[in-house]
Amino acid sequence: MKNDELSRRDFMRHTSLAAAGTVAGALASQGQAAAQSGSGTSRILNFHPKMQYRRLGKTNLMVSEVSLGGHWKNRNAGRYWDSFANEQVPADVAKNRTEVVSACIDSGINYLDITTAAECLCYGEALKGRRRKMYVGADIHNLGPRGSDRCNVKDQSFNVETCLRLLKTDYLDIWRPQAKMSGKLGTNQLNTDEEVESLIETFQKLHKQGKVRHLGMSSHCRPWFEHVLSKYPEFEMIIFPCSAKTRVKGETPAAGNVEEVNPGHGSDQTQSIFSLVKEKNVGIVTIKPYFGGSLFESYGKVKFPVMGVGSKTENDLARLTLQCILANPSITATVPGLSSVYEVENAARASYTRQFGMSPADRQWLMEITEQQWVNLPHNYAWLRDWEIV
């Protein structure tokens, strides 16, 4: 489409080169260290010298370790926008998203993760004329495979085509459908192998057409993820929750989490999922760094449009939380929702200053607040406790 600086023909040519190993080999061998040392930076999209970049698994995309989640505060102080009447983006919303995306580009952020139709519309406007500045991973949750009746090539092709139409783009860098989020293994609460295979078939069809470059998946069920990654090498990246409370299994046991019952489905709950992800060369993008916003005292109170710069306490808490998450080298990027330009700049500083470490006082303060808010998780976020030991 006319808003894209990169034509589909160019996209297919670049994809073929990557498949041949021209780009992938160099990035795979140098990894994150190359991005930080300055070598090979010309291959990093929207490079900023202070931002740290990590390789997103076998996609071989070098992604900013702090990236942009699609959600941001709505007019009712909720955490995301779902849809707009007649697909018309309000002027103040379009202005806000354009300013936020501009701040991300200026800060070296180069990945955007989208999950709703409204987000596709807004970011389509915000990226107009500068699509090549950001990698885009997208899916529309109520068109995706959370419904078994939609797990077929026709419906999932429609899902992707709708993303493209609303974004006003010809291609997605990553199609990362949202699987059924959680439930009991072996039941219809989670997607079956047949349903997963329909997603792979859809991806292969759309990839050949030049409409999607890479395949990812989002879910809230760790054992199901382990099964899917063990069986299907087609998945190049995954998305799951991670906060400052998250601990790698086997490293820091916590009371009540020393032993876990193996829920079956072929998953190995005796080791961390990070071991499997590393073995399979799969990238990890993490969500919910702030417990869906409930980490902050202002949760549910601050409405769009967000004014001012927020409190220093919450800004420090946000930045330190991101630094704590990114201490895990297996994680490629964390994608907080960012509602204002200042939130973007504050999040970017989490990467800029991470190399200097966290003082013992800051770490103690962070963990005290995190523990307090963890105990008081809202009912709709209680499921995050499944992701304490990962």
C-alpha positions in Angstrom: 0.0 0.0 0.0 1.1 3.6 -0.6 1.9 4.2 3.1 4.7 1.6 3.0 8.2 2.6 2.1 9.1 -1.0 1.5 7.3 -2.7 -1.4 6.2 -6.3 -1.3 8.7 -7.1 -4.1 11.5 -5.6 -1.9 10.2 -7.5 1.1 10.3 -10.8 -0.8 13.8 -10.1 -2.0 15.1 -9.3 1.5 13.3 -12.3 2.9 15.0 -14.6 0.4 18.4 -13.1 1.3 17.8 -13.7 5.0 16.8 -17.3 4.2 20.0 -17.8 2.3 21.9 -16.7 5.4 23.3 -13.4 4.2 22.0 -11.5 7.2 21.1 -14.3 9.5 24.6 -15.8 9.8 26.2 -12.5 10.8 23.6 -11.7 13.4 23.4 -15.2 14.8 27.2 -15.4 15.3 27.6 -12.0 16.9 24.3 -11.8 18.8 23.7 -9.2 21.5 27.3 -8.4 22.1 27.7 -7.1 18.5 24.8 -4.7 19.0 26.3 -3.4 22.2 29.8 -3.1 20.9 28.8 -1.2 17.8 29.8 -3.8 15.2 27.2 -4.7 12.7 24.9 -1.8 13.9 24.1 -0.9 10.3 21.9 -4.0 10.2 19.9 -2.9 13.3 16.6 -1.2 12.4 16.4 2.3 13.9 19.6 1.9 15.8 20.3 4.2 18.8 23.8 4.0 20.4 22.4 3.9 24.0 19.7 1.3 23.4 20.6 -2.4 23.8 19.5 -4.8 21.1 19.0 -8.6 21.3 18.5 -11.2 18.6 14.9 -12.5 18.5 15.7 -16.2 18.2 15.7 -17.7 14.7 14.0 -14.7 13.2 17.5 -13.1 13.4 15.8 -9.7 13.9 17.8 -7.5 16.2 15.1 -6.0 18.5 15.4 -3.3 21.1 15.3 -4.9 24.5 12.7 -2.3 25.6 10.0 -2.2 22.9 6.4 -0.9 22.6 3.4 -2.8 23.7 0.2 -2.0 21.8 -1.9 -1.2 24.9 -2.2 2.2 26.6 -4.7 3.8 29.0 -8.2 4.5 27.6 -10.7 7.1 28.5 -12.1 5.0 31.4 -8.7 4.4 32.9 -8.7 0.9 31.4 -5.6 -0.7 30.1 -6.4 -0.9 26.3 -8.5 0.3 23.4 -10.5 -2.5 21.6 -12.4 -0.9 18.7 -13.6 2.5 17.3 -17.0 3.2 15.7 -16.8 3.1 11.9 -13.1 2.4 12.2 -12.5 6.1 12.8 -9.6 7.0 15.1 -10.4 10.1 17.3 -8.1 13.0 16.5 -6.7 13.2 20.0 -6.0 9.5 20.0 -4.2 9.6 16.7 -2.1 12.6 17.9 -1.1 10.8 21.1 -0.1 7.6 19.3 1.8 9.5 16.6 3.8 11.4 19.3 4.4 8.2 21.2 5.7 6.4 18.1 7.9 9.3 17.3 9.4 9.2 20.8 10.0 5.5 20.4 11.8 6.0 17.1 13.9 8.8 18.6 14.8 6.5 21.5 15.9 3.5 19.3 12.8 1.4 20.0 12.2 -0.7 17.0 9.5 -3.3 17.8 5.7 -2.8 18.2 3.4 -5.5 19.4 -0.3 -5.2 18.6 -3.4 -7.2 19.8 -6.6 -5.3 18.9 -8.4 -3.8 15.9 -8.2 -0.3 17.5 -4.5 -0.7 18.0 -4.1 -1.6 14.3 -6.0 1.5 13.3 -4.1 3.8 15.6 -0.6 2.5 14.8 -1.4 2.5 11.1 -1.9 6.2 11.4 1.1 6.7 13.6 3.4 4.8 11.3 2.2 6.5 8.1 5.2 7.2 5.9 7.7 5.5 8.3 6.7 1.9 8.4 10.3 0.8 7.9 11.2 2.3 11.3 9.5 -0.4 13.3 9.1 -4.1 13.2 5.5 -4.9 13.7 4.1 -8.1 15.4 0.3 -8.3 15.2 -2.9 -10.2 15.7 -6.5 -9.3 16.5 -7.5 -11.2 19.6 -11.2 -11.6 18.7 -10.4 -12.9 15.2 -7.6 -15.2 16.3 -7.4 -18.8 17.4 -8.9 -18.4 20.9 -12.0 -19.7 19.3 -11.7 -23.3 18.0 -14.2 -22.5 15.2 -11.8 -19.9 13.8 -8.8 -22.3 13.7 -8.8 -22.8 10.0 -6.8 -21.2 7.1 -9.8 -19.2 5.8 -10.5 -17.5 9.2 -6.9 -16.9 10.1 -6.1 -15.5 6.7 -9.0 -13.1 7.3 -7.4 -12.2 10.7 -4.1 -11.3 9.1 -5.7 -9.5 6.1 -7.7 -7.4 8.6 -4.6 -6.5 10.4 -3.0 -5.4 7.2 -6.0 -3.4 6.1 -6.3 -1.5 9.4 -2.6 -1.0 9.6 -2.5 0.2 6.0 0.5 -2.0 5.3 1.4 -4.8 2.9 3.1 -7.1 5.4 3.6 -8.0 9.0 7.1 -8.7 10.3 5.7 -11.2 12.7 2.2 -12.8 12.9 1.9 -13.8 16.5 -1.6 -15.2 17.0 -3.0 -15.3 20.5 -3.7 -18.9 21.4 -6.2 -19.9 24.1 -4.7 -18.3 27.2 -4.9 -20.9 29.9 -6.8 -23.9 31.1 -6.5 -27.7 31.7 -4.3 -29.6 29.3 -6.1 -32.1 27.2 -9.4 -30.1 27.2 -10.9 -27.6 24.8 -9.6 -24.9 27.1 -6.4 -25.0 25.1 -5.7 -25.3 21.4 -5.3 -28.8 20.0 -2.4 -29.9 17.8 -4.7 -29.9 14.8 -5.6 -26.3 15.6 -1.9 -25.4 15.9 -1.2 -27.0 12.6 -3.9 -24.9 10.9 -2.0 -21.8 12.1 1.2 -23.1 10.6 -0.6 -23.8 7.4 -2.0 -20.3 7.4 1.4 -18.8 8.0 3.0 -20.8 5.2 0.4 -19.7 2.8 0.7 -16.0 3.7 4.5 -16.2 3.9 4.6 -17.3 0.3 2.4 -14.4 -0.6 4.8 -11.9 1.1 2.3 -10.9 3.7 4.0 -12.2 6.8 7.7 -12.7 7.5 7.9 -14.7 10.8 5.6 -16.8 13.0 5.2 -16.4 16.7 2.6 -17.3 19.3 1.2 -15.7 22.5 -0.2 -17.8 25.4 -0.5 -17.8 29.2 0.0 -21.6 29.6 3.6 -22.6 30.1 3.1 -26.4 29.8 1.2 -26.0 26.5 4.0 -23.7 25.2 6.6 -26.3 26.1 4.6 -29.0 24.1 4.1 -26.7 21.1 7.8 -25.7 20.9 9.0 -29.2 21.3 6.8 -30.5 18.5 6.6 -27.6 16.0 9.9 -25.9 14.9 8.0 -23.4 12.8 7.5 -21.1 15.7 10.3 -18.5 15.9 9.2 -16.4 18.9 6.8 -16.6 21.8 5.1 -14.1 24.0 4.3 -14.7 27.7 4.1 -12.7 31.0 7.1 -11.7 33.0 7.5 -9.3 35.9 10.1 -8.4 38.6 8.5 -11.2 40.6 9.3 -13.9 38.0 12.1 -16.3 38.9 13.9 -18.8 36.7 13.0 -22.4 37.9 15.9 -24.0 39.7 17.7 -20.8 40.6 15.7 -19.1 43.4 13.1 -21.4 44.9 10.3 -19.7 46.8 8.1 -21.1 49.5 5.2 -23.1 48.0 6.9 -23.3 44.6 9.8 -25.7 45.3 7.9 -28.6 43.8 5.4 -28.5 40.9 3.1 -31.2 39.7 3.8 -32.2 36.1 0.5 -31.4 34.3 1.3 -33.8 31.5 1.1 -33.0 27.8 4.7 -34.0 27.4 6.0 -30.9 29.2 9.0 -31.2 31.5 8.2 -29.2 34.6 11.5 -30.2 36.2 13.4 -27.5 34.2 12.8 -23.9 33.2 11.0 -23.1 30.0 14.0 -20.9 29.2 16.2 -24.0 28.7 13.8 -25.3 26.1 13.6 -21.9 24.4 17.3 -21.6 24.2 17.6 -25.1 22.8 15.0 -24.4 20.1 16.5 -20.9 19.3 13.2 -19.2 19.9 12.9 -15.5 20.8 11.0 -14.3 23.9 9.0 -11.2 24.1 7.5 -10.6 27.6 4.3 -8.8 28.5 2.6 -7.6 31.8 5.7 -6.2 33.4 3.6 -4.0 35.6 0.9 -6.7 36.5 -1.4 -5.1 33.9 -0.9 -1.7 35.6 -1.8 -2.9 39.1 1.8 -2.5 40.2 1.1 1.3 40.5 -1.1 3.2 43.0 -2.6 5.1 40.1 -4.0 1.9 38.6 -7.6 2.5 37.4 -7.4 6.2 38.3 -5.5 8.0 35.5 -7.5 8.3 32.3 -6.6 9.2 28.8 -5.3 11.8 27.8 -2.5 11.4 30.3 -1.2 14.7 31.4 2.1 15.7 32.9 5.0 13.3 33.6 3.6 11.2 36.5 5.1 10.8 39.9 8.8 10.1 40.3 8.0 7.1 42.5 6.0 5.4 39.7 8.6 6.4 37.0 11.4 4.9 39.1 9.3 1.8 39.8 8.6 1.3 36.1 12.2 1.7 35.1 13.7 -0.6 37.7 11.0 -3.2 36.9 12.1 -3.3 33.3 15.8 -3.5 34.3 15.0 -6.4 36.6 13.2 -8.3 33.8 16.0 -7.7 31.3 18.6 -9.1 33.7 17.5 -12.5 32.2 19.6 -12.9 29.0 17.1 -15.4 27.6 14.5 -12.7 27.2 14.8 -10.7 23.9 12.5 -7.8 24.8 9.8 -6.6 27.2 6.9 -4.6 25.8 5.3 -2.3 28.3 2.3 -0.3 27.3 3.3 3.4 27.1 0.7 6.1 27.3 2.8 9.2 26.9 6.0 10.5 25.5 7.5 10.7 29.0 6.7 7.1 29.6 8.5 6.2 26.4 11.6 8.2 27.5 11.5 6.7 31.0 11.2 3.1 29.6 14.1 3.7 27.2 16.3 4.9 30.1 15.8 1.4 31.6 18.0 0.1 28.7 20.3 3.1 28.5 21.3 2.8 32.2 21.0 -1.0 32.8 24.7 -1.6 32.3 25.4 0.5 35.4 23.5 -2.0 37.6 21.0 -1.5 40.3 22.0 -0.2 43.8 21.2 -2.5 46.7 18.8 0.2 48.1 16.9 0.4 44.7 16.7 -3.4 44.5 15.3 -3.7 48.0 12.8 -0.9 47.4 11.7 -2.5 44.1 11.2 -5.9 45.6 9.3 -4.5 48.7 6.7 -2.8 46.4 6.6 -5.7 44.0 5.9 -8.2 46.9 3.2 -5.9 48.3 1.4 -5.5 45.0 1.9 -9.2 44.2 0.0 -10.2 47.3 -2.8 -7.7 46.4 -3.1 -8.7 42.7 -6.6 -8.0 41.4 -8.8 -11.0 40.8 -8.5 -10.7 37.0 -4.7 -10.9 37.3 -4.4 -13.7 39.8 -3.4 -16.0 37.0 0.0 -14.2 36.9 1.0 -16.3 39.9 1.3 -19.2 37.4 4.3 -17.3 36.0 6.2 -16.7 39.2 8.6 -19.7 38.7 9.3 -20.1 35.0 
